[in-house]
Structure formats: C-alpha cells, structure tokens
Amino acid sequence: MTLTQHIRATLVIGGPLIGGQLAQVLITLTDTVMMGWYGVEELAAVALGGSFFHVILIVGMGFALAVMPMVAAASSNGDAVQVRRVTRMGLWLGIAFSLLSLPVFWFSGAILLALGQSEQVATDGQLYLRIAGLGILPAVLALVLRSHLSALERPRVVLWAWLWGAALNAGLNWVLIFGNLGAPELGIAGAAIASLGTHALILLVLAVFAARARGLAEYALFQRFWRSDWPVFLSVFRLGWPIGLTLLAESGLFVGTMVMMGWIGTQELAAHGIALQIISVTFMVHVGLSSAATVRAGRAWGRGDFESLRQAAVAALGLSAVMVALTVALLIGLREELVGLFVGPDDPMRPVIIALGAQLLIVAAFFQLADAAQVMALGLLRGVQDTRVPMIYAVVSYWMVGMPCAYLLGFPLGWGATGIWWGLVIGLVLAGALMIWRFWAGPARRIVAAT
C-alpha cells in the first residue's frame, strides 16, 4: 500500500471513531452546559463529579483498549476463536472492575472533602456520583465492545451508538434538571440519572449489533458467556493494566489541577471545568485517530508486515498534525465565544468566568501539539502491544514533573489558575517527547530493522 492508501484507510476507520469520541464528550459537555445554565455552584460540583467518574472509568478503559490490538491481530490471521476469547475475557474484566469500583462512588463525599473541597461541593458531588456511578458497569462494557467492533473495522455503529446516547442525554437533562414536561426539578440528581440512562442505552445498542450483525454473529460473543478462559483473561489483564495506569496518570494530572483550582475558588473551578470540556472536544479527534492507528498497527503487526506498520504510523501522525493546526486556530480565535456558551447570559459571574476561561484556552493551545503527539504514539505502541514502558513515562512526566510544576507555578510563584495550566503544559510536553521517541527508537524500530 502507498502512503496515500494508508491515509485513506486510517480515515475510513478513524472518521467514525472520531465522531463516536466527539459524541461521547458531547454527553459530558451537555451536562456541563445545562448545569451552567442551572447555577455556577451546581456546575462546579458536576464538573468535579464528572472528572471523578472519568478517572475511575479510564482505569477500566485500560482493559477495553487491550482488547483492540489483540482482536486486530487475531482477526488479521483469521482466528475467529481467539477474537471471541479475547473480547469475552475483556468483558469479564470489565464486570469485575466495575463491581469493585462501586464503593468508591458511594463514599466519594469523604474523598472530595479529604482533597480539600468545600463541604457544599463535596456534598453535591457525592449526590451526583452515587447515581451516575452506577453507570460504570455499562460504560466499561460498552468500551470493550467498542474496541471489539473497531478492531474488526466496524466503527460506524460506534458512532451511531454514541450519537443516540448524546441525544438521549440532552433530552433527559432538559426534562430532569429543569423539571420540564411535568417532571420534578431534580437539578444535579437529574443530570446523574440522565448519564446513567445514556450509558445503558449505548451498551444495549453495541451488544445487539455485536451479537446479531451480519459477519459478527459468527463470533458468538455471548454464547456460554459464563465459561472461563484464564490464560486469555491473564493476557488481557497483563496488557490492559499498564494502559489503565497510563491513562490514570494523565487524567489524574487534570483532576489534580481541578482540585488545586478548588483551593483558589468556585469561579476558578468553574472556569477550569469549562476549559477542560472545550479542549476535550478537540482532543477527541486525536483519540479517535489514535484508536485507528492501534487497529492499523495491530493488523500489520499480526501479519508481520513491518513496512505497513511504519507507513501506518506516518499516516496517523500526519493526520493528527493537520488537526492540531486547525484546533489551535479555533481555540485562540474563538476562546471567549466558546467559554460563553457554558454560562447563563444573566449569571452575575459570567464576565469573570469568561475572562478566566479564555486565559486558560490560550495556554491550552500550546499543549495541543504535545498532547496529540503522546496519544498518537500511545495508540501505535498499543498496536505492537508495548504498554509497560509508556506507563513509566506517563507516571514520571505527569506526577514527578507536571504536577509539582503546576503547584509551584500556581501557588508559591503566585501565577494562580494560569500557572497551574502551565504546569500541565510542561508535563504534557515531556510525555509527548518520550512517547514519540519510544515508538521510533524502541521496539517498533527494532522490529522494522529486523526485516
């Protein structure tokens, strides 16, 4: 295949996955926008609660993402039995992880208080998480099925599932948060119920498609689902736990900075939550391309086609670089307008929050390149099933460099909210450089050189 053909193949898989990622973010984005219309204090609590939920979810996401390269490699060799075994054990791991995580959501108020949040924010955050936390099981299982379908190059249903979920979430939010159509006005609890229902719908759509669609029913994912396969279970676990910890290290950095924002004030916390929602939308483009890169690299690696592996990497990184240029222009050119979408027009705090959020988006534009580079490199490394060294790089970059810099710049040096975000930039730049170096100078380069 030529480089142009690799670019086209990456877009065929990546396009729907990008759309699915954007729809996934749209669910949280809808919660943030509507809670911003409801009240700034409620917005701060839901933003913090949503980040808390996301931290737990991404640990489970590690097992889901481990399924993708393993299914891609098995599929490239025509091994339908191995495809079924890997996905089924990924679902088993998702169930076990979700059940173990439920107490964390139930006692989240004490955790938030221990992290220095105000009593009101901790109480409201716990109210949200005790309901929304029940959605961890359908959310993790949906991610496993998303990996399964993406690796088999059936990504369109992923897009449609999350689009339907986003539509349901918006409708339920409008009804339950504000008490429309005769429903009770539930506020924060309404947003949590909407989130729970949305995750359940997405799982249902993906499960029905995976079980019944033409060309997929032969895998019989749910027949004799109770049968164990411990060797494959351990294989998925070994590949998945470093991915989960890598994702936790990065998202934990963002949640840690959100906690620091809470030390400064509610307005800063709200502006931080808004800015994170905005950049998460642009970042999902790179996450979708990264998943496509994992599939393309996993298939090439499974076939032993090392030239295709190299060209797939070049194609994916080139597409990501183009999107970085576009998103940086968007973040800088429309920063005040974007932040303004999240705050009610009559809210007395609107001017302050817009000003703070716009400053943070200027900083965010600087780390778009580094953040895109690290997530694309991680996708390629997962494709060749290299996950443990990238985990070490992530922990060092985010927690030994990024977090201390965020605290130093934000508090002792007095830069405030902007200083905390520059700490994010430092951590992400280091991680991006290390991940790219790992792929080109690490195991992928040695594999190519061996041929």
Secondary structure, 3 states (H helix, E strand, C coil): CCHHHHHHHHHHHHHHHHHHHHHHHHHHHHHHHHHHHHCHHHHHHHHHHHHHHHHHHHHHHHHHHHHHHHHHHHHHCCCHHHHHHHHHHHHHHHHHHHHHHHHHHHCHHHHHHHCCCCHHHHHHHHHHHHHHHHHHHHHHHHHHHHHHHHHCCCCHHHHHHHHHHHHHHHHHHHHHCCCHHHCCCCCHHHHHHHHHHHHHHHHHHHHHHHHHCCCCHHHCCCCCCCCCCHHHHHHHHHHHHHHHHHHHHHHHHHHHHHHHHHHHCHHHHHHHHHHHHHHHHHHHHHHHHHHHHHHHHHHHHHHCCHHHHHHHHHHHHHHHHHHHHHHHHHHHHCHHHHHHCCCCCCCCCHHHHHHHHHHHHHHHHHHHHHHHHHHHHHHHHHHCCCCHHHHHHHHHHHHHHHHHHHHHHHCCCCCHHHHHHHHHHHHHHHHHHHHHHHHHHCHHHHHHHHC
